[in-house]
Amino acid sequence: MSNRDLTRADPPEAPVLGESRSRVLSVLQSAHGPVGVNEVADQIGLHPNTTRFHLDGLVEAGLAERASEEREAPGRPRTLYTASAGSVHAGRRSYRLLAEILTSYLASETKQPRQAALKAGEAWGHFLSERHVPFSQVDVARATEQLVESLDEIGFAPEAVETGGERQVRLHHCPFREAAEEHREVVCAVHLGLMRGLLDEIDAPIQAERLDSFVEPNLCVTHIGPRTR
C-alpha cells in the first residue's frame, strides 16, 4: 500500500472550534432533545443573535442539525437544533491545566510577574489578528470589530459598548477563570496584553488602556482609548 493510500485511509480530523462554539455544541450534546436559540443562550450567557450565529456555524460544519418546530398552535414555529451523531469528537483541546501551570510559574519564579505576563500576552496578540486586512483600512469600527471577533473565538463572550463617551469592550466570560481566581494579576495582565498586541499588529487607531477585572462576578471591563503614537 502506498503512502498516498495510507493517507486516504486516515479518518478526517474533526473541525477545530473556538471556545464559544464549543460551549454551544456542548449544550446540544447534553440536551435531551431539540433546543431553541434562547434556551442555549440562557445556558451559556451569550446574546441570542451570537448564539444563533454559532448554532448555524455548527450546522454548516455538519456538527448539528436544524429543523422547524412542529406545532399546532398559531404563531411562527421555532427553529430547533440538535447535535449530530458525528459531533461527539469535535471541539478544541482544553488548555486550562497548562494555563494554570504557566500562571503559577510566572507568579512564583519571576521578579515582575505582571510585566512578564503583559509582554507574553502582547506577543501572542500579534498572532491573533487577521493579517489580510490592509492597515490603511483599519478604522475605529473595524479595529473594534476584529478585537471582539478574536476575543469571542477565544471564549470571552465580548460586547463592545460606548458609555459616557468612552468605548469599552465588556467580557462576560473568562475562559481561564480558575487560574484567574488563583493568580488574578498574572492572568488578567495576559488578557490585557493580548488585546494590546492584537490592536498593535493591525495598526489600529485605538488601544486597550486598562482592564478592570471582575467588576461583577461574570464581567470584566476593558477601557478603550485613542492610540498614542
Number of C-alpha atoms within 10 A of each C-alpha: 5 7 8 8 9 9 10 10 9 8 7 8 8 15 15 12 20 17 21 23 24 19 18 22 26 18 19 24 18 10 14 9 11 17 19 19 21 14 13 24 18 12 11 16 13 21 16 16 12 15 22 20 13 21 27 16 15 25 16 12 14 15 24 21 19 19 12 13 15 10 10 7 7 6 7 9 13 14 15 18 25 24 26 17 12 11 19 13 11 16 19 14 9 9 10 13 12 11 16 18 11 14 23 17 12 19 20 10 10 12 10 12 21 19 17 18 26 23 19 17 23 24 18 18 24 20 13 20 21 14 11 7 13 10 13 9 12 18 14 13 12 14 23 23 14 19 23 21 17 20 23 20 17 18 21 24 25 26 19 16 11 11 7 5 7 10 18 21 22 21 23 20 21 22 16 18 16 15 22 19 11 14 17 18 18 23 30 26 23 25 24 22 27 27 28 26 26 27 26 19 19 21 18 22 19 21 23 23 15 16 22 14 19 18 10 10 9 14 18 21 20 23 17 19 15 13 14 7 4
